[in-house]
């Protein structure tokens, strides 16, 4: 789903990309695929931002960040100094 959604987004089919990204997140939640779930939320946020839903996209990206921190993902951990 992730790659299909990303491909649709790149080709400008934003409505299809949104549906696929939402399905991607739903599947990763259903099957507890946490590592893939982070990527799904990141992509969903990107698609939401493309639609102009900036507040919704920020919330989605914060969810991805929280999940990444729970997984101790170095790519998603915010280092505060």
mmCIF file of the N, C-alpha and C atoms, coordinates in Angstrom:
data_MODEL
# 
_entry.id   MODEL 
# 
loop_
_atom_site.group_PDB 
_atom_site.id 
_atom_site.type_symbol 
_atom_site.label_atom_id 
_atom_site.label_alt_id 
_atom_site.label_comp_id 
_atom_site.label_asym_id 
_atom_site.label_entity_id 
_atom_site.label_seq_id 
_atom_site.pdbx_PDB_ins_code 
_atom_site.Cartn_x 
_atom_site.Cartn_y 
_atom_site.Cartn_z 
_atom_site.occupancy 
_atom_site.B_iso_or_equiv 
_atom_site.pdbx_formal_charge 
_atom_site.auth_seq_id 
_atom_site.auth_comp_id 
_atom_site.auth_asym_id 
_atom_site.auth_atom_id 
_atom_site.pdbx_PDB_model_num 
ATOM 1   N N  . UNK A 1 1  ? 0.811  -1.187 0.000   1.00 0.00 ? 1  UNK A N  1 
ATOM 2   C CA . UNK A 1 1  ? 0.000  0.000  0.000   1.00 0.00 ? 1  UNK A CA 1 
ATOM 3   C C  . UNK A 1 1  ? 0.863  1.263  0.000   1.00 0.00 ? 1  UNK A C  1 
ATOM 4   N N  . UNK A 1 2  ? 1.912  1.259  0.804   1.00 0.00 ? 2  UNK A N  1 
ATOM 5   C CA . UNK A 1 2  ? 2.767  2.442  0.933   1.00 0.00 ? 2  UNK A CA 1 
ATOM 6   C C  . UNK A 1 2  ? 3.294  2.866  -0.435  1.00 0.00 ? 2  UNK A C  1 
ATOM 7   N N  . UNK A 1 3  ? 3.878  1.926  -1.161  1.00 0.00 ? 3  UNK A N  1 
ATOM 8   C CA . UNK A 1 3  ? 4.486  2.259  -2.444  1.00 0.00 ? 3  UNK A CA 1 
ATOM 9   C C  . UNK A 1 3  ? 3.432  2.647  -3.486  1.00 0.00 ? 3  UNK A C  1 
ATOM 10  N N  . UNK A 1 4  ? 2.281  2.011  -3.436  1.00 0.00 ? 4  UNK A N  1 
ATOM 11  C CA . UNK A 1 4  ? 1.194  2.407  -4.333  1.00 0.00 ? 4  UNK A CA 1 
ATOM 12  C C  . UNK A 1 4  ? 0.761  3.840  -4.039  1.00 0.00 ? 4  UNK A C  1 
ATOM 13  N N  . UNK A 1 5  ? 0.588  4.153  -2.754  1.00 0.00 ? 5  UNK A N  1 
ATOM 14  C CA . UNK A 1 5  ? 0.180  5.509  -2.366  1.00 0.00 ? 5  UNK A CA 1 
ATOM 15  C C  . UNK A 1 5  ? 1.224  6.534  -2.783  1.00 0.00 ? 5  UNK A C  1 
ATOM 16  N N  . UNK A 1 6  ? 2.482  6.209  -2.553  1.00 0.00 ? 6  UNK A N  1 
ATOM 17  C CA . UNK A 1 6  ? 3.562  7.129  -2.909  1.00 0.00 ? 6  UNK A CA 1 
ATOM 18  C C  . UNK A 1 6  ? 3.595  7.361  -4.427  1.00 0.00 ? 6  UNK A C  1 
ATOM 19  N N  . UNK A 1 7  ? 3.435  6.293  -5.174  1.00 0.00 ? 7  UNK A N  1 
ATOM 20  C CA . UNK A 1 7  ? 3.421  6.407  -6.631  1.00 0.00 ? 7  UNK A CA 1 
ATOM 21  C C  . UNK A 1 7  ? 2.262  7.246  -7.131  1.00 0.00 ? 7  UNK A C  1 
ATOM 22  N N  . UNK A 1 8  ? 1.094  7.050  -6.543  1.00 0.00 ? 8  UNK A N  1 
ATOM 23  C CA . UNK A 1 8  ? -0.071 7.841  -6.946  1.00 0.00 ? 8  UNK A CA 1 
ATOM 24  C C  . UNK A 1 8  ? 0.154  9.316  -6.624  1.00 0.00 ? 8  UNK A C  1 
ATOM 25  N N  . UNK A 1 9  ? 0.755  9.582  -5.472  1.00 0.00 ? 9  UNK A N  1 
ATOM 26  C CA . UNK A 1 9  ? 1.056  10.958 -5.087  1.00 0.00 ? 9  UNK A CA 1 
ATOM 27  C C  . UNK A 1 9  ? 2.011  11.604 -6.081  1.00 0.00 ? 9  UNK A C  1 
ATOM 28  N N  . UNK A 1 10 ? 3.048  10.866 -6.453  1.00 0.00 ? 10 UNK A N  1 
ATOM 29  C CA . UNK A 1 10 ? 4.025  11.401 -7.408  1.00 0.00 ? 10 UNK A CA 1 
ATOM 30  C C  . UNK A 1 10 ? 3.410  11.679 -8.777  1.00 0.00 ? 10 UNK A C  1 
ATOM 31  N N  . UNK A 1 11 ? 2.392  10.940 -9.131  1.00 0.00 ? 11 UNK A N  1 
ATOM 32  C CA . UNK A 1 11 ? 1.752  11.129 -10.442 1.00 0.00 ? 11 UNK A CA 1 
ATOM 33  C C  . UNK A 1 11 ? 0.609  12.140 -10.377 1.00 0.00 ? 11 UNK A C  1 
ATOM 34  N N  . UNK A 1 12 ? 0.385  12.720 -9.182  1.00 0.00 ? 12 UNK A N  1 
ATOM 35  C CA . UNK A 1 12 ? -0.639 13.754 -9.050  1.00 0.00 ? 12 UNK A CA 1 
ATOM 36  C C  . UNK A 1 12 ? -2.028 13.252 -8.731  1.00 0.00 ? 12 UNK A C  1 
ATOM 37  N N  . UNK A 1 13 ? -2.179 11.965 -8.503  1.00 0.00 ? 13 UNK A N  1 
ATOM 38  C CA . UNK A 1 13 ? -3.480 11.390 -8.154  1.00 0.00 ? 13 UNK A CA 1 
ATOM 39  C C  . UNK A 1 13 ? -3.643 11.443 -6.630  1.00 0.00 ? 13 UNK A C  1 
ATOM 40  N N  . UNK A 1 14 ? -3.825 12.654 -6.134  1.00 0.00 ? 14 UNK A N  1 
ATOM 41  C CA . UNK A 1 14 ? -3.783 12.890 -4.693  1.00 0.00 ? 14 UNK A CA 1 
ATOM 42  C C  . UNK A 1 14 ? -4.941 12.221 -3.965  1.00 0.00 ? 14 UNK A C  1 
ATOM 43  N N  . UNK A 1 15 ? -6.119 12.214 -4.556  1.00 0.00 ? 15 UNK A N  1 
ATOM 44  C CA . UNK A 1 15 ? -7.275 11.580 -3.913  1.00 0.00 ? 15 UNK A CA 1 
ATOM 45  C C  . UNK A 1 15 ? -7.033 10.081 -3.743  1.00 0.00 ? 15 UNK A C  1 
ATOM 46  N N  . UNK A 1 16 ? -6.508 9.454  -4.776  1.00 0.00 ? 16 UNK A N  1 
ATOM 47  C CA . UNK A 1 16 ? -6.182 8.026  -4.689  1.00 0.00 ? 16 UNK A CA 1 
ATOM 48  C C  . UNK A 1 16 ? -5.061 7.797  -3.679  1.00 0.00 ? 16 UNK A C  1 
ATOM 49  N N  . UNK A 1 17 ? -4.081 8.676  -3.669  1.00 0.00 ? 17 UNK A N  1 
ATOM 50  C CA . UNK A 1 17 ? -2.965 8.557  -2.725  1.00 0.00 ? 17 UNK A CA 1 
ATOM 51  C C  . UNK A 1 17 ? -3.469 8.631  -1.292  1.00 0.00 ? 17 UNK A C  1 
ATOM 52  N N  . UNK A 1 18 ? -4.417 9.519  -1.037  1.00 0.00 ? 18 UNK A N  1 
ATOM 53  C CA . UNK A 1 18 ? -4.968 9.653  0.310   1.00 0.00 ? 18 UNK A CA 1 
ATOM 54  C C  . UNK A 1 18 ? -5.663 8.367  0.740   1.00 0.00 ? 18 UNK A C  1 
ATOM 55  N N  . UNK A 1 19 ? -6.491 7.823  -0.129  1.00 0.00 ? 19 UNK A N  1 
ATOM 56  C CA . UNK A 1 19 ? -7.202 6.582  0.194   1.00 0.00 ? 19 UNK A CA 1 
ATOM 57  C C  . UNK A 1 19 ? -6.218 5.442  0.453   1.00 0.00 ? 19 UNK A C  1 
ATOM 58  N N  . UNK A 1 20 ? -5.192 5.332  -0.352  1.00 0.00 ? 20 UNK A N  1 
ATOM 59  C CA . UNK A 1 20 ? -4.199 4.268  -0.179  1.00 0.00 ? 20 UNK A CA 1 
ATOM 60  C C  . UNK A 1 20 ? -3.368 4.473  1.089   1.00 0.00 ? 20 UNK A C  1 
ATOM 61  N N  . UNK A 1 21 ? -2.996 5.711  1.374   1.00 0.00 ? 21 UNK A N  1 
ATOM 62  C CA . UNK A 1 21 ? -2.218 5.987  2.586   1.00 0.00 ? 21 UNK A CA 1 
ATOM 63  C C  . UNK A 1 21 ? -3.049 5.684  3.831   1.00 0.00 ? 21 UNK A C  1 
ATOM 64  N N  . UNK A 1 22 ? -4.327 6.047  3.802   1.00 0.00 ? 22 UNK A N  1 
ATOM 65  C CA . UNK A 1 22 ? -5.212 5.732  4.937   1.00 0.00 ? 22 UNK A CA 1 
ATOM 66  C C  . UNK A 1 22 ? -5.345 4.225  5.112   1.00 0.00 ? 22 UNK A C  1 
ATOM 67  N N  . UNK A 1 23 ? -5.453 3.507  4.012   1.00 0.00 ? 23 UNK A N  1 
ATOM 68  C CA . UNK A 1 23 ? -5.546 2.034  4.069   1.00 0.00 ? 23 UNK A CA 1 
ATOM 69  C C  . UNK A 1 23 ? -4.250 1.437  4.592   1.00 0.00 ? 23 UNK A C  1 
ATOM 70  N N  . UNK A 1 24 ? -3.133 2.003  4.183   1.00 0.00 ? 24 UNK A N  1 
ATOM 71  C CA . UNK A 1 24 ? -1.824 1.555  4.653   1.00 0.00 ? 24 UNK A CA 1 
ATOM 72  C C  . UNK A 1 24 ? -1.743 1.669  6.173   1.00 0.00 ? 24 UNK A C  1 
ATOM 73  N N  . UNK A 1 25 ? -2.131 2.827  6.695   1.00 0.00 ? 25 UNK A N  1 
ATOM 74  C CA . UNK A 1 25 ? -2.102 3.033  8.145   1.00 0.00 ? 25 UNK A CA 1 
ATOM 75  C C  . UNK A 1 25 ? -3.059 2.062  8.838   1.00 0.00 ? 25 UNK A C  1 
ATOM 76  N N  . UNK A 1 26 ? -4.244 1.885  8.290   1.00 0.00 ? 26 UNK A N  1 
ATOM 77  C CA . UNK A 1 26 ? -5.225 0.972  8.893   1.00 0.00 ? 26 UNK A CA 1 
ATOM 78  C C  . UNK A 1 26 ? -4.688 -0.460 8.964   1.00 0.00 ? 26 UNK A C  1 
ATOM 79  N N  . UNK A 1 27 ? -4.053 -0.910 7.891   1.00 0.00 ? 27 UNK A N  1 
ATOM 80  C CA . UNK A 1 27 ? -3.504 -2.271 7.875   1.00 0.00 ? 27 UNK A CA 1 
ATOM 81  C C  . UNK A 1 27 ? -2.363 -2.436 8.879   1.00 0.00 ? 27 UNK A C  1 
ATOM 82  N N  . UNK A 1 28 ? -1.489 -1.437 8.943   1.00 0.00 ? 28 UNK A N  1 
ATOM 83  C CA . UNK A 1 28 ? -0.368 -1.556 9.883   1.00 0.00 ? 28 UNK A CA 1 
ATOM 84  C C  . UNK A 1 28 ? -0.845 -1.509 11.323  1.00 0.00 ? 28 UNK A C  1 
ATOM 85  N N  . UNK A 1 29 ? -1.911 -0.761 11.580  1.00 0.00 ? 29 UNK A N  1 
ATOM 86  C CA . UNK A 1 29 ? -2.489 -0.746 12.932  1.00 0.00 ? 29 UNK A CA 1 
ATOM 87  C C  . UNK A 1 29 ? -3.144 -2.086 13.248  1.00 0.00 ? 29 UNK A C  1 
ATOM 88  N N  . UNK A 1 30 ? -3.910 -2.599 12.298  1.00 0.00 ? 30 UNK A N  1 
ATOM 89  C CA . UNK A 1 30 ? -4.620 -3.861 12.499  1.00 0.00 ? 30 UNK A CA 1 
ATOM 90  C C  . UNK A 1 30 ? -3.673 -5.011 12.799  1.00 0.00 ? 30 UNK A C  1 
ATOM 91  N N  . UNK A 1 31 ? -2.566 -5.060 12.082  1.00 0.00 ? 31 UNK A N  1 
ATOM 92  C CA . UNK A 1 31 ? -1.635 -6.170 12.230  1.00 0.00 ? 31 UNK A CA 1 
ATOM 93  C C  . UNK A 1 31 ? -0.418 -5.836 13.095  1.00 0.00 ? 31 UNK A C  1 
ATOM 94  N N  . UNK A 1 32 ? -0.468 -4.672 13.757  1.00 0.00 ? 32 UNK A N  1 
ATOM 95  C CA . UNK A 1 32 ? 0.590  -4.262 14.708  1.00 0.00 ? 32 UNK A CA 1 
ATOM 96  C C  . UNK A 1 32 ? 1.979  -4.248 14.058  1.00 0.00 ? 32 UNK A C  1 
ATOM 97  N N  . UNK A 1 33 ? 2.050  -3.711 12.854  1.00 0.00 ? 33 UNK A N  1 
ATOM 98  C CA . UNK A 1 33 ? 3.321  -3.607 12.137  1.00 0.00 ? 33 UNK A CA 1 
ATOM 99  C C  . UNK A 1 33 ? 3.910  -2.227 12.404  1.00 0.00 ? 33 UNK A C  1 
ATOM 100 N N  . UNK A 1 34 ? 4.462  -2.060 13.601  1.00 0.00 ? 34 UNK A N  1 
ATOM 101 C CA . UNK A 1 34 ? 4.821  -0.735 14.081  1.00 0.00 ? 34 UNK A CA 1 
ATOM 102 C C  . UNK A 1 34 ? 5.874  -0.027 13.228  1.00 0.00 ? 34 UNK A C  1 
ATOM 103 N N  . UNK A 1 35 ? 6.868  -0.737 12.763  1.00 0.00 ? 35 UNK A N  1 
ATOM 104 C CA . UNK A 1 35 ? 7.904  -0.090 11.953  1.00 0.00 ? 35 UNK A CA 1 
ATOM 105 C C  . UNK A 1 35 ? 7.296  0.447  10.661  1.00 0.00 ? 35 UNK A C  1 
ATOM 106 N N  . UNK A 1 36 ? 6.453  -0.340 10.025  1.00 0.00 ? 36 UNK A N  1 
ATOM 107 C CA . UNK A 1 36 ? 5.792  0.110  8.798   1.00 0.00 ? 36 UNK A CA 1 
ATOM 108 C C  . UNK A 1 36 ? 4.750  1.181  9.094   1.00 0.00 ? 36 UNK A C  1 
ATOM 109 N N  . UNK A 1 37 ? 4.194  1.131  10.280  1.00 0.00 ? 37 UNK A N  1 
ATOM 110 C CA . UNK A 1 37 ? 3.186  2.105  10.677  1.00 0.00 ? 37 UNK A CA 1 
ATOM 111 C C  . UNK A 1 37 ? 3.763  3.524  10.693  1.00 0.00 ? 37 UNK A C  1 
ATOM 112 N N  . UNK A 1 38 ? 4.989  3.658  11.155  1.00 0.00 ? 38 UNK A N  1 
ATOM 113 C CA . UNK A 1 38 ? 5.639  4.966  11.173  1.00 0.00 ? 38 UNK A CA 1 
ATOM 114 C C  . UNK A 1 38 ? 5.712  5.528  9.756   1.00 0.00 ? 38 UNK A C  1 
ATOM 115 N N  . UNK A 1 39 ? 6.161  4.721  8.815   1.00 0.00 ? 39 UNK A N  1 
ATOM 116 C CA . UNK A 1 39 ? 6.250  5.166  7.421   1.00 0.00 ? 39 UNK A CA 1 
ATOM 117 C C  . UNK A 1 39 ? 4.874  5.516  6.856   1.00 0.00 ? 39 UNK A C  1 
ATOM 118 N N  . UNK A 1 40 ? 3.882  4.719  7.208   1.00 0.00 ? 40 UNK A N  1 
ATOM 119 C CA . UNK A 1 40 ? 2.524  4.987  6.748   1.00 0.00 ? 40 UNK A CA 1 
ATOM 120 C C  . UNK A 1 40 ? 2.008  6.327  7.237   1.00 0.00 ? 40 UNK A C  1 
ATOM 121 N N  . UNK A 1 41 ? 2.259  6.624  8.502   1.00 0.00 ? 41 UNK A N  1 
ATOM 122 C CA . UNK A 1 41 ? 1.825  7.915  9.047   1.00 0.00 ? 41 UNK A CA 1 
ATOM 123 C C  . UNK A 1 41 ? 2.588  9.075  8.412   1.00 0.00 ? 41 UNK A C  1 
ATOM 124 N N  . UNK A 1 42 ? 3.858  8.889  8.149   1.00 0.00 ? 42 UNK A N  1 
ATOM 125 C CA . UNK A 1 42 ? 4.631  9.950  7.492   1.00 0.00 ? 42 UNK A CA 1 
ATOM 126 C C  . UNK A 1 42 ? 4.035  10.242 6.111   1.00 0.00 ? 42 UNK A C  1 
ATOM 127 N N  . UNK A 1 43 ? 3.790  9.189  5.346   1.00 0.00 ? 43 UNK A N  1 
ATOM 128 C CA . UNK A 1 43 ? 3.222  9.367  4.011   1.00 0.00 ? 43 UNK A CA 1 
ATOM 129 C C  . UNK A 1 43 ? 1.827  9.975  4.087   1.00 0.00 ? 43 UNK A C  1 
ATOM 130 N N  . UNK A 1 44 ? 1.012  9.511  5.017   1.00 0.00 ? 44 UNK A N  1 
ATOM 131 C CA . UNK A 1 44 ? -0.328 10.067 5.165   1.00 0.00 ? 44 UNK A CA 1 
ATOM 132 C C  . UNK A 1 44 ? -0.248 11.564 5.460   1.00 0.00 ? 44 UNK A C  1 
ATOM 133 N N  . UNK A 1 45 ? 0.670  11.963 6.318   1.00 0.00 ? 45 UNK A N  1 
ATOM 134 C CA . UNK A 1 45 ? 0.843  13.383 6.617   1.00 0.00 ? 45 UNK A CA 1 
ATOM 135 C C  . UNK A 1 45 ? 1.251  14.182 5.390   1.00 0.00 ? 45 UNK A C  1 
ATOM 136 N N  . UNK A 1 46 ? 2.112  13.608 4.577   1.00 0.00 ? 46 UNK A N  1 
ATOM 137 C CA . UNK A 1 46 ? 2.538  14.287 3.344   1.00 0.00 ? 46 UNK A CA 1 
ATOM 138 C C  . UNK A 1 46 ? 1.343  14.492 2.410   1.00 0.00 ? 46 UNK A C  1 
ATOM 139 N N  . UNK A 1 47 ? 0.529  13.461 2.272   1.00 0.00 ? 47 UNK A N  1 
ATOM 140 C CA . UNK A 1 47 ? -0.647 13.568 1.398   1.00 0.00 ? 47 UNK A CA 1 
ATOM 141 C C  . UNK A 1 47 ? -1.633 14.589 1.971   1.00 0.00 ? 47 UNK A C  1 
ATOM 142 N N  . UNK A 1 48 ? -1.847 14.553 3.276   1.00 0.00 ? 48 UNK A N  1 
ATOM 143 C CA . UNK A 1 48 ? -2.754 15.526 3.891   1.00 0.00 ? 48 UNK A CA 1 
ATOM 144 C C  . UNK A 1 48 ? -2.254 16.951 3.664   1.00 0.00 ? 48 UNK A C  1 
ATOM 145 N N  . UNK A 1 49 ? -0.965 17.144 3.787   1.00 0.00 ? 49 UNK A N  1 
ATOM 146 C CA . UNK A 1 49 ? -0.372 18.471 3.563   1.00 0.00 ? 49 UNK A CA 1 
ATOM 147 C C  . UNK A 1 49 ? -0.577 18.905 2.112   1.00 0.00 ? 49 UNK A C  1 
ATOM 148 N N  . UNK A 1 50 ? -0.466 17.964 1.182   1.00 0.00 ? 50 UNK A N  1 
ATOM 149 C CA . UNK A 1 50 ? -0.687 18.260 -0.231  1.00 0.00 ? 50 UNK A CA 1 
ATOM 150 C C  . UNK A 1 50 ? -2.108 18.754 -0.461  1.00 0.00 ? 50 UNK A C  1 
ATOM 151 N N  . UNK A 1 51 ? -3.057 18.222 0.299   1.00 0.00 ? 51 UNK A N  1 
ATOM 152 C CA . UNK A 1 51 ? -4.452 18.659 0.221   1.00 0.00 ? 51 UNK A CA 1 
ATOM 153 C C  . UNK A 1 51 ? -4.680 19.999 0.912   1.00 0.00 ? 51 UNK A C  1 
ATOM 154 N N  . UNK A 1 52 ? -3.679 20.482 1.637   1.00 0.00 ? 52 UNK A N  1 
ATOM 155 C CA . UNK A 1 52 ? -3.830 21.744 2.365   1.00 0.00 ? 52 UNK A CA 1 
ATOM 156 C C  . UNK A 1 52 ? -4.347 21.567 3.777   1.00 0.00 ? 52 UNK A C  1 
ATOM 157 N N  . UNK A 1 53 ? -4.464 20.317 4.225   1.00 0.00 ? 53 UNK A N  1 
ATOM 158 C CA . UNK A 1 53 ? -4.922 20.025 5.584   1.00 0.00 ? 53 UNK A CA 1 
ATOM 159 C C  . UNK A 1 53 ? -3.713 20.041 6.519   1.00 0.00 ? 53 UNK A C  1 
ATOM 160 N N  . UNK A 1 54 ? -3.173 21.231 6.732   1.00 0.00 ? 54 UNK A N  1 
ATOM 161 C CA . UNK A 1 54 ? -1.915 21.374 7.454   1.00 0.00 ? 54 UNK A CA 1 
ATOM 162 C C  . UNK A 1 54 ? -2.042 20.941 8.917   1.00 0.00 ? 54 UNK A C  1 
ATOM 163 N N  . UNK A 1 55 ? -3.106 21.332 9.586   1.00 0.00 ? 55 UNK A N  1 
ATOM 164 C CA . UNK A 1 55 ? -3.273 20.946 10.998  1.00 0.00 ? 55 UNK A CA 1 
ATOM 165 C C  . UNK A 1 55 ? -3.388 19.429 11.143  1.00 0.00 ? 55 UNK A C  1 
ATOM 166 N N  . UNK A 1 56 ? -4.164 18.830 10.266  1.00 0.00 ? 56 UNK A N  1 
ATOM 167 C CA . UNK A 1 56 ? -4.324 17.371 10.285  1.00 0.00 ? 56 UNK A CA 1 
ATOM 168 C C  . UNK A 1 56 ? -2.986 16.690 9.985   1.00 0.00 ? 56 UNK A C  1 
ATOM 169 N N  . UNK A 1 57 ? -2.246 17.233 9.032   1.00 0.00 ? 57 UNK A N  1 
ATOM 170 C CA . UNK A 1 57 ? -0.939 16.676 8.678   1.00 0.00 ? 57 UNK A CA 1 
ATOM 171 C C  . UNK A 1 57 ? 0.027  16.772 9.856   1.00 0.00 ? 57 UNK A C  1 
ATOM 172 N N  . UNK A 1 58 ? 0.005  17.897 10.573  1.00 0.00 ? 58 UNK A N  1 
ATOM 173 C CA . UNK A 1 58 ? 0.888  18.046 11.744  1.00 0.00 ? 58 UNK A CA 1 
ATOM 174 C C  . UNK A 1 58 ? 0.559  16.998 12.801  1.00 0.00 ? 58 UNK A C  1 
ATOM 175 N N  . UNK A 1 59 ? -0.719 16.780 13.040  1.00 0.00 ? 59 UNK A N  1 
ATOM 176 C CA . UNK A 1 59 ? -1.136 15.763 14.013  1.00 0.00 ? 59 UNK A CA 1 
ATOM 177 C C  . UNK A 1 59 ? -0.671 14.380 13.567  1.00 0.00 ? 59 UNK A C  1 
ATOM 178 N N  . UNK A 1 60 ? -0.806 14.087 12.286  1.00 0.00 ? 60 UNK A N  1 
ATOM 179 C CA . UNK A 1 60 ? -0.377 12.795 11.749  1.00 0.00 ? 60 UNK A CA 1 
ATOM 180 C C  . UNK A 1 60 ? 1.134  12.622 11.881  1.00 0.00 ? 60 UNK A C  1 
ATOM 181 N N  . UNK A 1 61 ? 1.879  13.670 11.576  1.00 0.00 ? 61 UNK A N  1 
ATOM 182 C CA . UNK A 1 61 ? 3.345  13.596 11.711  1.00 0.00 ? 61 UNK A CA 1 
ATOM 183 C C  . UNK A 1 61 ? 3.758  13.447 13.181  1.00 0.00 ? 61 UNK A C  1 
ATOM 184 N N  . UNK A 1 62 ? 3.031  14.075 14.080  1.00 0.00 ? 62 UNK A N  1 
ATOM 185 C CA . UNK A 1 62 ? 3.321  13.914 15.509  1.00 0.00 ? 62 UNK A CA 1 
ATOM 186 C C  . UNK A 1 62 ? 3.064  12.476 15.951  1.00 0.00 ? 62 UNK A C  1 
ATOM 187 N N  . UNK A 1 63 ? 2.052  11.854 15.387  1.00 0.00 ? 63 UNK A N  1 
ATOM 188 C CA . UNK A 1 63 ? 1.798  10.442 15.676  1.00 0.00 ? 63 UNK A CA 1 
ATOM 189 C C  . UNK A 1 63 ? 2.962  9.588  15.196  1.00 0.00 ? 63 UNK A C  1 
ATOM 190 N N  . UNK A 1 64 ? 3.454  9.866  13.995  1.00 0.00 ? 64 UNK A N  1 
ATOM 191 C CA . UNK A 1 64 ? 4.614  9.129  13.472  1.00 0.00 ? 64 UNK A CA 1 
ATOM 192 C C  . UNK A 1 64 ? 5.822  9.322  14.371  1.00 0.00 ? 64 UNK A C  1 
ATOM 193 N N  . UNK A 1 65 ? 6.035  10.537 14.827  1.00 0.00 ? 65 UNK A N  1 
ATOM 194 C CA . UNK A 1 65 ? 7.163  10.834 15.709  1.00 0.00 ? 65 UNK A CA 1 
ATOM 195 C C  . UNK A 1 65 ? 7.044  10.070 17.022  1.00 0.00 ? 65 UNK A C  1 
ATOM 196 N N  . UNK A 1 66 ? 5.845  10.083 17.609  1.00 0.00 ? 66 UNK A N  1 
ATOM 197 C CA . UNK A 1 66 ? 5.617  9.367  18.873  1.00 0.00 ? 66 UNK A CA 1 
ATOM 198 C C  . UNK A 1 66 ? 5.876  7.872  18.709  1.00 0.00 ? 66 UNK A C  1 
ATOM 199 N N  . UNK A 1 67 ? 5.367  7.299  17.619  1.00 0.00 ? 67 UNK A N  1 
ATOM 200 C CA . UNK A 1 67 ? 5.592  5.872  17.373  1.00 0.00 ? 67 UNK A CA 1 
ATOM 201 C C  . UNK A 1 67 ? 7.074  5.578  17.166  1.00 0.00 ? 67 UNK A C  1 
ATOM 202 N N  . UNK A 1 68 ? 7.756  6.433  16.428  1.00 0.00 ? 68 UNK A N  1 
ATOM 203 C CA . UNK A 1 68 ? 9.189  6.262  16.204  1.00 0.00 ? 68 UNK A CA 1 
ATOM 204 C C  . UNK A 1 68 ? 9.976  6.331  17.494  1.00 0.00 ? 68 UNK A C  1 
ATOM 205 N N  . UNK A 1 69 ? 9.571  7.224  18.379  1.00 0.00 ? 69 UNK A N  1 
ATOM 206 C CA . UNK A 1 69 ? 10.250 7.324  19.668  1.00 0.00 ? 69 UNK A CA 1 
ATOM 207 C C  . UNK A 1 69 ? 10.013 6.069  20.511  1.00 0.00 ? 69 UNK A C  1 
ATOM 208 N N  . UNK A 1 70 ? 8.814  5.530  20.447  1.00 0.00 ? 70 UNK A N  1 
ATOM 209 C CA . UNK A 1 70 ? 8.518  4.294  21.177  1.00 0.00 ? 70 UNK A CA 1 
ATOM 210 C C  . UNK A 1 70 ? 9.363  3.132  20.669  1.00 0.00 ? 70 UNK A C  1 
ATOM 211 N N  . UNK A 1 71 ? 9.692  3.174  19.383  1.00 0.00 ? 71 UNK A N  1 
ATOM 212 C CA . UNK A 1 71 ? 10.517 2.124  18.780  1.00 0.00 ? 71 UNK A CA 1 
ATOM 213 C C  . UNK A 1 71 ? 12.006 2.424  18.909  1.00 0.00 ? 71 UNK A C  1 
ATOM 214 N N  . UNK A 1 72 ? 12.321 3.580  19.473  1.00 0.00 ? 72 UNK A N  1 
ATOM 215 C CA . UNK A 1 72 ? 13.703 4.053  19.583  1.00 0.00 ? 72 UNK A CA 1 
ATOM 216 C C  . UNK A 1 72 ? 14.356 4.163  18.212  1.00 0.00 ? 72 UNK A C  1 
ATOM 217 N N  . UNK A 1 73 ? 13.601 4.658  17.262  1.00 0.00 ? 73 UNK A N  1 
ATOM 218 C CA . UNK A 1 73 ? 14.112 4.837  15.908  1.00 0.00 ? 73 UNK A CA 1 
ATOM 219 C C  . UNK A 1 73 ? 15.012 6.067  15.858  1.00 0.00 ? 73 UNK A C  1 
ATOM 220 N N  . UNK A 1 74 ? 16.297 5.892  15.555  1.00 0.00 ? 74 UNK A N  1 
ATOM 221 C CA . UNK A 1 74 ? 17.206 7.043  15.500  1.00 0.00 ? 74 UNK A CA 1 
ATOM 222 C C  . UNK A 1 74 ? 16.770 8.097  14.493  1.00 0.00 ? 74 UNK A C  1 
ATOM 223 N N  . UNK A 1 75 ? 16.076 7.688  13.460  1.00 0.00 ? 75 UNK A N  1 
ATOM 224 C CA . UNK A 1 75 ? 15.644 8.631  12.430  1.00 0.00 ? 75 UNK A CA 1 
ATOM 225 C C  . UNK A 1 75 ? 14.519 9.536  12.907  1.00 0.00 ? 75 UNK A C  1 
ATOM 226 N N  . UNK A 1 76 ? 13.809 9.125  13.961  1.00 0.00 ? 76 UNK A N  1 
ATOM 227 C CA . UNK A 1 76 ? 12.634 9.875  14.382  1.00 0.00 ? 76 UNK A CA 1 
ATOM 228 C C  . UNK A 1 76 ? 12.719 10.420 15.805  1.00 0.00 ? 76 UNK A C  1 
ATOM 229 N N  . UNK A 1 77 ? 13.833 10.292 16.425  1.00 0.00 ? 77 UNK A N  1 
ATOM 230 C CA . UNK A 1 77 ? 13.970 10.781 17.797  1.00 0.00 ? 77 UNK A CA 1 
ATOM 231 C C  . UNK A 1 77 ? 14.443 12.227 17.764  1.00 0.00 ? 77 UNK A C  1 
ATOM 232 N N  . UNK A 1 78 ? 13.731 13.071 18.460  1.00 0.00 ? 78 UNK A N  1 
ATOM 233 C CA . UNK A 1 78 ? 14.094 14.479 18.544  1.00 0.00 ? 78 UNK A CA 1 
ATOM 234 C C  . UNK A 1 78 ? 15.108 14.617 19.672  1.00 0.00 ? 78 UNK A C  1 
ATOM 235 N N  . UNK A 1 79 ? 16.244 15.189 19.332  1.00 0.00 ? 79 UNK A N  1 
ATOM 236 C CA . UNK A 1 79 ? 17.282 15.401 20.333  1.00 0.00 ? 79 UNK A CA 1 
ATOM 237 C C  . UNK A 1 79 ? 17.195 16.829 20.835  1.00 0.00 ? 79 UNK A C  1 
ATOM 238 N N  . UNK A 1 80 ? 16.837 16.974 22.091  1.00 0.00 ? 80 UNK A N  1 
ATOM 239 C CA . UNK A 1 80 ? 16.731 18.301 22.685  1.00 0.00 ? 80 UNK A CA 1 
ATOM 240 C C  . UNK A 1 80 ? 18.022 18.608 23.406  1.00 0.00 ? 80 UNK A C  1 
ATOM 241 N N  . UNK A 1 81 ? 18.501 19.816 23.192  1.00 0.00 ? 81 UNK A N  1 
ATOM 242 C CA . UNK A 1 81 ? 19.741 20.223 23.841  1.00 0.00 ? 81 UNK A CA 1 
ATOM 243 C C  . UNK A 1 81 ? 19.501 21.339 24.817  1.00 0.00 ? 81 UNK A C  1 
# 
